[in-house]
Amino acid sequence: MSWHHAPAHHFACGNTFFLTGATAYKEHFYREPIMLDELHEILFNNAEKHQCVLQSWCLLSNHYHLVVRGEGANVRQMVTRLHTEAARARNKRRFRLPTRFEV
């Protein structure tokens, strides 16, 4: 049996999907609890916005697993927005300048 690490992605209508995603190079970008909380909030906001039901989820420091029920196009949009918003939030936090109180 051959296994390729990038199987085809099929988004059919009104199904339940098991999704796994990882950070770039599997770096542990979400080690800090505040970062993981932010990712959690972004996930839940996008699930609601795109009318997806999160049946189960596991958010870790360098990857996630989701069981999502919804229309295929909505799930695809939710995941796209999740990745975009999570990356922006992480970059904003990582590359921000310290305030005068933190110096």
N, C-alpha and C positions, 0 to 999 in steps of 0.2 A: 504494500500500500504506500503510495507516495503522498507526501504532505508538503504543500507549499504554504509559506507563511502569509501570503496575501490572497486569500480566497475571494471569489467574486462577491460583491455586495448586492443583495437582492432586497428591494424595498417594495413589498406587495401591499395591497390595501388592507387596512383593518386587521393587522396581525400583531402578534407578540414577537418582539425582537430581543435577542441576547447580543449586547454590544460590549466590546472591549476596546479601550483606547489607551494610548501611552504617551508620555512626554517625549520630547525629542531626545534621542539617544538614551532613553529611559533614565534620565537624570531625575533625582529626587527633589523636584521643585516645590513640593507641597509638604515638606517636613514640619514646618512650623504650624501649630494649630490654627493660627489666624488665617494662614493661607488656605488650609484645608476647609475652614469655615466659609471662606469667601467662595471657593470652588463649589461647595455645597449649596450656597445661596444662588449662585449663577445657574447651577443645574436645575434647582427647583423653580426658579423664575422662568427659565426657558421651557421647561416641561409644561408649566401652566400656560404660558404664552402660545405655545404651539399645539395645545390640546392633546398632550401626551400624558399617559398615566404611568408613573414610575411604580412598578410592582416590586422591584427589589433593586438595591444599589450597594456598591462597595467602592468607596473613594479612598485610594491609597496615595502615598507620597509620589509615586511615579506612574501610576496607571489607574484605570477604573473599570468596573464591570457594571452593566446596567441591564435590567429586564424592563422593557418599555412596551406598552400597548398603545397603538395609534395607527393612523393612516400613514402609509409609507412616505409620502411627501412631507408630512408634518414631522415625522421622526428624523428624516434627513435634514430638514431645516433646523430642528432643535439641536442636533449634534453639531451642525456647522456653526450655529450661533454659540453653542457651549464652548467649542474650541476657540473661536474668535474672541469672545469676551473673557475667557479664562486667560488667554495669552496676553491680552491687553492689560488686564488687571495685574497679572504677575509682573509684566514689564514695567508698568507704572510704579508698582511697589518696589521693584528691584532697582530701577534707575532714577528714582526720585532724589532730589537734593534734600539733605537734612535741614530741618528747620533750625532757627537760631537757638532753640531750647535743647536740641539734640547734639549740638556741637560741643 
